[in-house]
Amino acid sequence: MQIAITGSIATDHLMTFEGLFADSLVVEQLDKISLSFLTQDLQVRRGGVAANIAFGMASLGQRPILVGAVGEDFTDYRSWLERHGVDCHSVHYSESHHTARFICTTDQDMAQIATFYAGAMTEARDIELAPVADRVGGLDLVVIGANDPIAMQRHSEECRSRGIPFAADPSQQLAFLDGDGIAGLIDGAEYLFTNEYEAAIACQKTGWSEDDLADRVRVQVKTQGKDGVTVRVRGEEPVHVGAAREVRKADPTGVGDAFRAGFLTGLAADLPVRRCAELGSMLATYVIETVGTQEYSVRKADFLERLAEAYGDESADEVGPHIECERP
C-alpha cells in the first residue's frame, strides 16, 4: 500500500519546567499576560507531524512517502529518515527559508506552551501530488497533516479531483481556520484523525454536531488521551480501545503522531480498525517514554510482548506478521 504523508517537517526545541504553568496564571489578568519560565534543560530533536508519522511507520517496517517543504539545513535530518526507511524523494527544498522550528516547554503536569515558526513550510503550497503519484506508480492514501493552511487546502482539493483517498489530520491548524476552511479539509475524506478538543473545535466552528462530524467521513478516529481512542466506521458500532500502559512518562510531544503511524501501519496491512487502534496506541507509549518524537527504537519481540499484555495474545498474533522492526 502506497501511503504519502504530507505535513510539517521541523526541528523541535524541547524544554522542561519543573513547576506548574497554572501557578503563574492570573485569570483576571490574561489580557496583560507577561510570563517567563526558567527551564532546566534543552533538547534539540527532529520533529514535524509528517516526519514523525513517517518515521513511526518506517519503524514498523513500512516505506512511507514524505511530502513537505524544508530548508537547505535538512541534509542531516533527511539522512536520518532515509536510513530508517522513509522515502524522501518528494520533499521540496526552499532556497530562502530555514526548515520549520517547534519550540515547546512542558511543565510537571504535562501541560505545554509552544511556538511554531513556519519557515520553509509555507512553500508546501507549491507541491502538487500528481508527480508524487506518478513517481511511485499511484497512491492508495494521502494523509493531509498539519501544514501550511493553503497547502492543506490544495492537497485536499487535488485528492478529491483526482479520486485519491485521503485522511484529514488538521490538528493544530483547526485553531486558525474558519468553519468553511475546516469543512474544506474534512469533506470527502476516508479518515478523520482528531483528539477530543480538536473535534470540539471543528464542531463549534462549523456548527456541526458530533454525529454530523462523523458522518462527513467514512472513518472517524478520535483520541482521548489516557481514556484511549474511539473509532467510528460509518454504519457500524463505535469501537473503543483503551490506552496502553507506559513504563514511564517523559514527554508527551509527538504521541499523537506515533498513534497515527501505528494506525496507518495497520491500515496498510488491511487489519480491522480495532487492531489498527491497538497498534497505534502501543506505538504511542514509546514516544511518551522518551524525550523527542523520533528517539525511540522498536524491537519486534518486545513490541509484541507489550501489545499482548495490553490487548491480549490475539492482538499480538494478528499484528505480528505485518510489522518489521529490525531496521538500524
Secondary structure, DSSP 8 states (H G I E B T S, - for coil): --EEEES--EEEEEEE-SS-GGGG--GGGGGG-------S-EEEEEE-HHHHHHHHHHHTT---EEE-EE-GGGHHHHHHHHHTT-B-TT-EE-SS---EEEEEEE-TTS-EEEEEE-GGGGGGGG--SHHHHHHHT--SEEEEES--HHHHHHHHHHHHHHT--EEEE-GGGGGG--HHHHHHHHTT-SEEEEEHHHHHHHHHHHT--HHHHHHTSSEEEEE-GGG-EEEEETTS--EEE-----S-----TTHHHHHHHHHHHHHHTT--HHHHHHHHHHHHHHHHTSSSSS-----HHHHHHHHHHHH-HHHHHHHGGG------
